[in-house]
Amino acid sequence: MIGIDRWQEIFGVLRRNKLRTFLTSLSVSWGIFMLVILLGAGTGLENAVKYKFRDDAVNSIWIWSGKTTKAYAGLPIGRNIRFTNGDYEAIKRSIPEIDHITSRYYLRGDAYVVRYGDRTSSFDIRATHPDHRYLENTIIVKGRFLDDHDQAERRKVTVIGQRVSDFLFRGDDPIGKYLTIGGISYLVIGVFEDEGGENEMRKMYIPISTAQQAYGGGDTVHTIMFTLANTNLAGSKRIEKEVRKILATRHKYDPTDKRAIRLRNQLEGPAEVEQIFSMIRIFIWVVGIGTIVAGIVGVSNIMLISVKERTREIGLRKAVGATPGSLIALVMQESVFLTSLAGYCGVVVGVICLEIMDRILPKNEYFMNPQVDLSVVLGATVLLVLFGALAGFVPARRAARVNPIVALREE
């Protein structure tokens, strides 16, 4: 039974050996401190890498046209592949896993020039379908985004980025006002922000059907992209092959020709990052646990010395009726208390250091929000208790085996 007398005895032993207790606790604290710091730093790096995926939907596939590098069905190499509205419709119709799909038509030359009143500048104009907002994670802050009616009726409407609005309208509400793009008037129907940063908010969107008609694009499409619903990396790889087959059939090129079209599977990035950081976490745990074990070995050795110094006391206890179980409990309780207290201090100091690090480091895209999950801290605490019990078991067993007659003869 753990009573107040036993705690008083434990504290008395620790007070009599202050330096030894401090150095032993320091080794354990340092081990858990380093584990917390390494895990927090790893989380900071992981958050920074994942932050780079914030701009585009991570469950998406992007396709660009290219140039053939293989002869096929009597056709020569070096043919430029040109996507059309038909390719967009074919992919949309043939892939049931598609959640949102859009295509892009890029304006070139003077079409970039945007004017409102006496203010003129060049902005990146993206002609898209309504679903494009889901591919770019576009956040509408005023008005609305493009819709199916804008597309079907080829309306001359535009959605502008916040920085475009700031430059052209200087704080005025742009909704309902007209500006010109390449000399053609467009009604502003919405303003958006984008987590991709300043550059993304210097862009403008117009219906792709309007751009193809107004700027001589015909049925040309420059990029096709879509998101997948409830599909993992393996499923997206299968869809990649289906898309390559569809486009190869339509444009008559070898389906194995990787240069005919360029395809980017956004699901690959997060999967690769997760795999890399899983390996880093394993490495950190191995290093951290190794450091903790070194401290625990020190605790065990100190407890052995403590038992050796108290051999006469232990023999007297056994002579007056102390059971082996009570002696084992006494030594193990002291060991668990010492390691748990030292470990708790290491955890607290580690968390405080991570918080200070997060506050004093300048905001950047390479290291963000270093922190340790609560479950990890609790797991490390449980691990310390188990290690503390293990460190005290060998000395405790030795204490239980002391022969009281021999012990009482020791000076």
MIZADO-804121 format. One record per residue (C-alpha): x, y, z; residue in three letters. Coordinates in steps of 0.02 Angstrom, whole numbers, plus 50000, padded with zeros to 5 digits. Example, Ala and Ser with C-alpha at 12.3 -4.5 7.8 and 13.67 -1.06 7.14 Angstrom:
BEGIN
506154977550390ALA506844994750357SER
end
This chain:
BEGIN
500005000050000MET500665017249953ILE500555027850111GLY501205044650169ILE502615036350266ASP503305028650108ARG503235045350017TRP504145053750161GLN505495040550152GLU505675042649962ILE505835061549979PHE507085059450119GLY508185048250011VAL508105060649866LEU508545075349979ARG510055066350050ARG510715063649874ASN510275080149789LYS511675080549660LEU511445062549611ARG509565064649599THR509765080449494PHE510985072849370LEU509945057049352THR508345067049324SER509245078249200LEU509695063549089SER507885057749082VAL507225075549058SER508445078648917TRP507885062848826GLY506035067048829ILE506425085448794PHE507385080748637MET505965069148582LEU504685083248600VAL505795095848509ILE506175083848366LEU504345079048346LEU503815097348351GLY505125102248224ALA504595087948112GLY502795093848124THR503345111548080GLY504215105447923LEU502725094347877GLU501495108747899ASN502565119647786ALA502625106547649VAL500755103147659LYS500435121947655TYR501135122247479LYS499665111247424PHE498375123647487ARG498125132547320ASP497465118247214ASP496305103747251ALA497385089047305VAL496175076147233ASN496365082647055SER497155077946889ILE497805091146767TRP498105087946582ILE499085098246455TRP499325094846270SER501055090646205GLY501945083846052LYS502035065845993THR503715056946002THR503165040245928LYS502505035845756ALA500745028745757TYR499595021645622ALA500665029045484GLY500665046345564LEU502355054745593PRO503135059945757ILE503185078245809GLY501325081445789ARG500605094645907ASN499095088446003ILE497725101646016ARG496345099046144PHE494565103946100THR492885105746185ASN492545088046124GLY493985081246229ASP493285090046382TYR491555082646350GLU492265065146315ALA493215064646479ILE491745071646575LYS490595058546499ARG491765043546515SER492455045046693ILE491065042446821PRO492235046146968GLU492395064346915ILE491705076547043ASP492115093346963HIS492845096446791ILE493425111946699THR494555117246557SER495555132846522ARG495815143946372TYR497235156446390TYR497115173946316LEU498685180346233ARG499365196746165GLY498295212346186ASP496895202246265ALA497855203446428TYR497625222346436VAL496275227346561VAL495585244946575ARG494405253846694TYR494235272446674GLY495975279846662ASP496805264746744ARG497585251446635THR498625235946672SER498965218146613SER498265203646711PHE498205184846687ASP496505181046610ILE495865163346634ARG494395157646528ALA493615143046620THR492065132946662HIS491075136246823PRO491855121146912ASP493555129446903HIS493285137447074ARG493385120047153TYR495035116047066LEU495885132047125GLU495005133047294ASN494395150447247THR493585160047389ILE492205172047335ILE492155187447448VAL490925197947346LYS489615193547218GLY489725176347137ARG490785165247026PHE490395160346847LEU488895148846824ASP488145137546690ASP487055151546620HIS488585162546592ASP489385148146498GLN487855143246395ALA487405161046345GLU489215166646318ARG488965181346435ARG490305194646447LYS490535193746634VAL492095192446740THR492635187746916VAL494165197446973ILE495495194447106GLY495595205647258GLN497215213847199ARG496425217547029VAL494975225747120SER496155235847230ASP497115242447080PHE495675246346962LEU494305251847083PHE495345258947228ARG494175253247366GLY492535255947273ASP491325241347257ASP491695233747084PRO490115223047075ILE488995228846933GLY490325239746852LYS491055237246677TYR492885235746628LEU493685231046463THR494765215946424ILE495645217346258GLY494445231146207GLY492855221246250ILE491725226646394SER491405214446537TYR490255215846687LEU491095212346854VAL490035199546947ILE491215194047085GLY492825196747182VAL493865182347248PHE495315178747362GLU496495164047351ASP497615155847480GLU498915153947344GLY499515171447382GLY499655188447300GLU500005181947126ASN498415171447123GLU497385186647170MET498025196147018ARG497025184846901LYS495325186346818MET494055173446761TYR492865174146612ILE491755160546534PRO492765149446417ILE491365149646288SER491445168746284THR493335169046263ALA493315156046123GLN492055166246026GLN492675183946065ALA494535180746039TYR494515168445894GLY494855152845995GLY493605141845903GLY493425125946005ASP495235125746067THR495585120946247VAL497315122846323HIS497115113246487THR495865100846558ILE495765097146744MET494555088046859PHE494345082247038THR493945064447092LEU492665059547223ALA493105045947350ASN494625040047253THR496315035247324ASN498015035847239LEU497825018447163ALA496125023147092GLY496805039347020SER498195029546932LYS496875018846848ARG495935034446794ILE497555041546723GLU497675026646606LYS495855028646554GLU496115047046514VAL497685043246411ARG496715029946316LYS495255041746281ILE496365055646216LEU497485043746118ALA495955036846028THR495285054145989ARG496945061345928HIS497675045545852LYS499315043645943TYR500175029546037ASP499385028146213PRO501125024346283THR501825040746216ASP502075050746377LYS502545066646283ARG500955067646180ALA500055074246334ILE500735079746502ARG499745073746651LEU499955078846833ARG499115068646969ASN498935079847121GLN498595064847233LEU500405059247211GLU501145074347301GLY500275072247470PRO500525053347464ALA502395055347435GLU502525068647570VAL501595057747695GLU502755043147657GLN504305053847680ILE503705061347844PHE503165044247908SER504975038747889MET505565054747973ILE504385051748120ARG505025033948140ILE506815040548139PHE506385053748269ILE505565040948383TRP507065029348368VAL508265043448413VAL507135050048551GLY506805033148631ILE508665029048620GLY509055045048716THR507705041048845ILE508345023248866VAL510085030148901ALA509325040649040GLY508325025949107ILE509905015449116VAL510655029249222GLY509125028649337VAL509305009849353SER511145011249397ASN510795024649526ILE509435013849604MET510654999349613LEU511885010549705ILE510485016549819SER510004998649861VAL511834994449894LYS512005009350012GLU510425004250106ARG510844985750122THR510914986650314ARG509274996250319GLU508434983650204ILE509094969150309GLY508374977150466LEU506694979350379ARG506664960950332LYS507184955950508ALA505684964950583VAL504464957250458GLY504524967350296ALA503964956650149THR504914955549984PRO503404963049898GLY503444978750006SER505294981249971LEU505034979149785ILE503594991649790ALA504665004249886LEU506105003949762VAL504995003649608MET503925017849674GLN505465028449697GLU506075024249521SER504385027749439VAL504195044049534PHE505935050049485LEU505745045849299THR503945052349289SER504375068949371LEU505925071249264ALA504965066349107GLY503545078249147TYR504775092549168CYS505575087949001GLY503885087848914VAL503365104548988VAL505005113048944VAL504945105548768GLY503175111948737VAL503645129148804ILE505165129748690CYS504085125048539LEU502845138848584GLU504255151548600ILE504985145548435MET503305147748348ASP503135165448416ARG504885172148382ILE505205164348211LEU504655175448066PRO503195169047964LYS503825158947817ASN503335144647703GLU504735132947760TYR504325130347944PHE502575132748013MET501685129848179ASN502875117548265PRO501865107748392GLN501655090748471VAL500015081448471ASP499245078348643LEU499125059648608SER501005059348576VAL501335068048743VAL500205055848834LEU501025041248746GLY502755047448795ALA502165049448976THR501515031548981VAL503145025848904LEU504115034749041LEU503095026349178VAL503415009349100LEU505265013049081PHE505325019349260GLY504555003249323ALA505774993249218LEU507245003549284ALA506725000149463GLY506324981649442PHE508114974949442VAL508664985149595PRO507014980849681ALA507254962249652ARG509024963749722ARG508334972349876ALA507044958549900ALA508434945349898ARG509484953350034VAL509884941050174ASN509454950150335PRO510824941450438ILE512184945850312VAL511514963450292ALA511534966850479LEU513364961950490ARG513854975350362GLU514664991150427GLU
end
